[in-house]
Amino acid sequence: MVPSRVASSDLRVRAWAWYLELSIWSLLLMALSGVYLWLSTRPRHRWARVSLVVGTLVLVGFYWVVR
């Protein structure tokens, strides 16, 4: 849902659309900044690699269950 395309005159619906848009962009930027911080500081630490593998497996597992 793109806030500028919400065809509702209800202010609550438009506010919710803007909130969702902000939430999605915030999540995307937090993920990208996390990857940047990981790559720029400690890419060789074992726990970082383990966290990446576990996180990827969890994401793939969720995708497999929901699909």
Helices and strands as residue ranges (DSSP letters): G 3-5, H 11-41, H 46-66
